Amino acid sequence: MIISASRRTDIPAFYAEWFMNRIRAGYCTVPNPFNRNQVSYVSLKPTEIEVIVFWTRNPRPLFAHLAELDQLGYRYYFQFTVMANPRELDPKSPPLAAAVKTFKQLAELVTPARVIWRYDPMVFSNVTNAAFHQATYSQIAQELRGYTTRSVISIVDDYKKARKRMQDLTRQGINVQTESQFWQSDGEVDALLRNMAEIATAHDMEIVSCAEELDLESCGIRPGKCVDDGVIKQIFGLEVGLKKDPSQREACGCVVSKDIGMYDSCLFGCQYCYATTSFDLAKRNHEAHDPLSPSIVGWYEVEPKTTDKKLNQTRMF
């Protein structure tokens, strides 16, 4: 089994203590996002976990625990987002200089092949146009040269959860373009993607896309996988032999994994985020979080080997 930690929230940044407690306990519980009365028991024993994929903007809280993970025999790699958007879009992400420093330190700890640089999603607006992204991507690529072997890019999707926030940005003078608008910009985005591919190559990085429906191979960007059987084989010599994850979008190429995160629990407040409906709710969930709980939000108990059965609840917030 592959563990995704997590597409739904930033576990390394905000729940590292909880994660390590669950590693030591050998399991966690994950309520169904659409029905909290259905709860999965997820084994986290090293003998049952093939790989852990971390998704994060700040893995620093995990640094003190990496040696323990190694000693216990866990295999893992990081999907690490480093961007430099205006604070109106990314109000609480680490500043670029801090993120780059953390990225380099992590690569030195676990090797560059196990730290994948995510420059995604790209938001196009009057303050983050193609010229902004080209300059920013080039700057970060130069900084990260030698500290990663792969860059992942994508263009922001029109998520229902984020629409009101996009409308609020417009009232603040930031006009976020829709997908149809930026693809009609006289080849500007196409030229940007070609330039990004050239920049990545020049800095010894492979560049791939994440869940893009459009074919970007003409720009030098092939479809990628974030939970990637090829990367797992290359890094760990492990044949996971899994098919595409049917629970992900059609354009997503990731192989099957089990996500142990929960929605509405990340504090970074990215305006375009698909995993957060309400920043206030995310703050409340984080404040109620108990590092000793089997689950990130609330307290859900379920018997081992019982998956998506009715809750055997001992305590729940």
Secondary structure, 3 states (H helix, E strand, C coil): CEEEECCCCCHHHHCHHHHHHHHHHCEEEEEECCEEEEEEEEECCCCCCCEEEEEECCCHHHHHHHHHHHHHCCCEEEEEECCCCCCCCCCCCCCHHHHHHHHHHHHHHHCHHHEEEEEEEECCECCCCHHHHHHHHHHHHHHHECCECEEEEEECCCCHHHHHHHHHHHHCCCCECCHHHHHCCCCHHHHHHHHHHHHHHHCCCEEEECCCCCCCHHHCCEECCCCCHHHHHHHHCCCCCCCECCCCCCCCCCECCEECCCCCCCCCCCCCCCCCCCHHHHHHHHHHCCCCCCCCCCCCCCCCCCEEEECCCCCCC
